[in-house]
Amino acid sequence: MTKRIFIKDWLILKPYDKQALTDSYYLNISNQVHDGILKNTSRSALLSYITDEDFKQLACFLTSYFEDIISNTNIWNSFIRINKRHYKKVLPFYDLTDYVEEEINTQDISFLIWYFLNTAQTEKFIVASNEFIIPIAETVMEVFEEAWEYAPVNEVLQNYYHIAHTENDFYVARNLITKLLFKTYLFKYDIVTDLEEQELNIINQYPDDDNLLSFLNENYDILLHTSHTRLLALKGKEWVSEILGSTHPLHSDFINMSEKISGHFLYKGQDSTDIFIEHIASGKKFKLTKKSFSHSEDFREVDSILYIGIVRWKEEWWFSGIFHQRPFNADFILDQKNSHQSRSAVNFLDHQNSLMQEMLEGQMKTFLDFTGGLQMAFMPSEKVNDFLNQYTRFYNESLKLTQIEHEEARTRASKEGFFHSENEPLDFAKISSTALVFFNPKSGCEIALGVNSAFPLPYNPYFDRDLSVEHIMRLLMNEEISVELVKFCIDNCANKLPFFQMDIGQQSLKDIDFLLRFWKKNNYHTKPAITITGQNETSSQYV
């Protein structure tokens, strides 16, 4: 093992490339942390989970926390404040009897060790109660306490997380989110790891493609706007808003920044300030501010097709990502209008729509009628498609639409070019022999595979007690499985499952919502799996 940490190792966790005056000091602290852990009798347990290089980065990571507190850059303390608002306590897992806010704490270091171990590697999940964590945290705390009185403020670092009170430029705001997510120690082994993995996949998939740089740029921009952190399942804009504080004039503007819409639009014209575009799949109309786009002179043909990314900032839509243009193509437009994926790119604009909630409530009532009052149905995987088809027919019949209403519905859909062509049914049996269908009140029908033994219910013929722990762990940690399904299991089955009688299960229940945010970061906030047609009449105005 290399026993020395060098400046290049330390700068990996910094938002700047050129060494600041204080970096030599904190590099020395990192080496003291590194050496202290090596001398700790619990080091072998720690080193069984991470590589030598990760071990050096752990020392830098923990020292970055110390530097953050000393320099008042407000990264860690923002996490503490948000966690306290959610859960009425500053941290999960640990005894907080002697905790002092806005100072260094052994509990902070223990938590950060747990967090690092479960982000730097993902093959094994390390529980926070592991006996080696607190002794190592205490060793690190000794180093920090000795340095506490004389540690210098990193003024360069302080300046990286500020924005002018009067700033109106979306790109300045976006750059602050970029620095926070991709260049801050707290998210290095979370968001940055995701970015590096995705970029490697793109490079391997398109090694000789002339558009490789565009693919990478678009992926970077999408991740910037869509990613949630493992800590509290928050987006970058939400972290920035918290760091700035509620008294900052841009606090609400960051919170209200929209999701990014990436997709195909029709060019509809322009004036001196805006470019008018129409989202092909949904028919929604947008005004793109020319402040954000310097290529408006390239748009001459009305109804030419644009691929472009847009984000709403301070009530204006700004260009974000990449764009390219192609001539009008009727077949391509029809394909877009029939693409659920393309339509769903703007679904968030309707999520507060009362019609959406009414539809989900009506569908759930019908699902309960269809199953005899059960919110969940168990079956062989090969029967899932038949079950869903039968439920769909049952739901359609329950609407009791007249022939005229059927024709009106078809007319509304056809006006938008939506004919709902059927895709090839998925073969769920290739993944698991049994399945369940759960009606999620926040999204609609949800299919889960390989988790039936997490539900010891009288109407579940596939429960196997010997598989229950494995299935519960999959239920908890699989990001594709909804939070609502997990909570259904806990509310209805926890007292009958061996896992939740074990220490690990009981400890998990104490901080289950925090853990679900950690495990299901990008899908913690369930969205309706519904696309509404016939909305063009109400969205004829440009927004």
Helices and strands as residue ranges (DSSP letters): H 7-11, H 23-39, H 43-47, H 52-71, H 75-87, H 106-120, H 133-147, H 155-158, G 159-161, H 170-182, G 185-187, I 188-192, H 193-205, H 212-226, H 236-244, H 251-256, E 261-270, E 274-279, E 285-289, G 290-292, G 296-298, E 305-313, E 316-326, H 330-337, H 340-344, G 347-350, H 354-371, E 376-380, G 381-383, H 384-398, H 403-415, G 428-430, E 434-440, E 444-449, G 452-454, G 465-467, H 468-477, H 483-493, G 494-496, G 498-501, H 503-510, H 512-519, G 536-539
